[in-house]
Amino acid sequence: MNITAQNTFTTPVLVQAGNSFDISISGTFVASVVLQRSKDQVTWMDVETNTAPVEKTGSAGSAWYFRLGIKTGGYTSGTVAADIFD
């Protein structure tokens, strides 16, 4: 998903307990890209913030929804290509 504005997030992905997931952040941008998790898809908690392109693998200790995006105030310019895969 290409992100070019603040308060924009990928579609949440449900990662079951013990499973891993991959995140991909690429593009040319000035922004803070946040990985968030939630149990109910209503209340989201920040896990980490990236300000540069990155490829990472994470894991879930219990079932969580994860998403990537830019919160209000976190976008300056450019295009972020953000993807999360389970």
C-alpha positions as CSV (number, residue, x, y, z in Angstrom):
1,M,0.0,0.0,0.0
2,N,1.3,3.4,-0.9
3,I,0.9,6.0,1.9
4,T,1.1,9.7,1.0
5,A,-0.7,11.3,4.0
6,Q,-0.9,11.2,7.7
7,N,-3.5,9.1,9.6
8,T,-3.3,6.4,7.0
9,F,-2.8,2.7,7.8
10,T,-2.6,-0.7,6.0
11,T,-5.4,-3.2,6.4
12,P,-4.9,-5.1,9.7
13,V,-3.5,-8.6,9.6
14,L,-4.3,-11.2,12.2
15,V,-1.2,-13.0,13.4
16,Q,-1.9,-16.1,15.5
17,A,0.1,-16.9,18.7
18,G,3.6,-18.2,17.9
19,N,3.4,-17.2,14.2
20,S,5.7,-14.7,12.5
21,F,5.0,-11.8,10.2
22,D,7.1,-9.7,7.8
23,I,7.0,-5.9,7.4
24,S,8.3,-4.1,4.4
25,I,8.7,-0.3,4.4
26,S,10.2,1.2,1.2
27,G,10.2,4.4,-0.8
28,T,11.5,7.9,-0.6
29,F,9.9,9.7,2.3
30,V,10.1,11.9,5.3
31,A,7.7,10.3,7.8
32,S,7.4,8.2,10.9
33,V,6.0,4.8,10.0
34,V,4.4,3.1,13.0
35,L,3.9,-0.7,13.5
36,Q,0.8,-1.0,15.8
37,R,-1.0,-4.0,17.4
38,S,-4.5,-4.5,18.7
39,K,-6.7,-7.2,20.1
40,D,-10.0,-5.6,19.0
41,Q,-9.1,-3.4,16.0
42,V,-10.3,-0.4,18.0
43,T,-7.6,0.3,20.5
44,W,-4.2,0.4,18.8
45,M,-0.8,0.4,20.6
46,D,2.5,1.4,19.0
47,V,5.1,-1.4,18.8
48,E,7.9,0.5,17.0
49,T,8.5,3.4,14.7
50,N,10.7,3.5,11.5
51,T,11.9,6.6,9.7
52,A,13.7,4.9,6.9
53,P,13.1,1.9,4.6
54,V,13.4,-1.5,6.4
55,E,12.6,-5.2,6.0
56,K,11.9,-7.0,9.3
57,T,10.4,-10.1,10.7
58,G,8.3,-10.1,13.9
59,S,6.4,-12.7,16.0
60,A,3.3,-12.7,18.1
61,G,3.3,-14.2,21.6
62,S,-0.5,-14.3,21.4
63,A,-3.0,-13.5,18.7
64,W,-2.8,-9.9,17.7
65,Y,-3.9,-7.7,14.7
66,F,-1.0,-5.7,13.3
67,R,-0.9,-2.8,10.9
68,L,1.5,-0.2,9.5
69,G,0.9,3.4,8.9
70,I,1.5,7.1,9.7
71,K,-0.2,8.7,12.6
72,T,-1.4,12.4,12.6
73,G,1.6,14.6,12.6
74,G,4.0,11.9,11.3
75,Y,4.0,12.8,7.6
76,T,6.1,15.4,5.9
77,S,6.6,14.3,2.3
78,G,7.2,11.5,-0.2
79,T,5.6,8.1,-0.7
80,V,5.8,5.2,1.8
81,A,5.3,1.7,0.3
82,A,4.2,-0.2,3.4
83,D,3.2,-3.9,3.5
84,I,2.7,-6.5,6.3
85,F,2.5,-10.2,5.6
86,D,1.6,-13.1,7.8
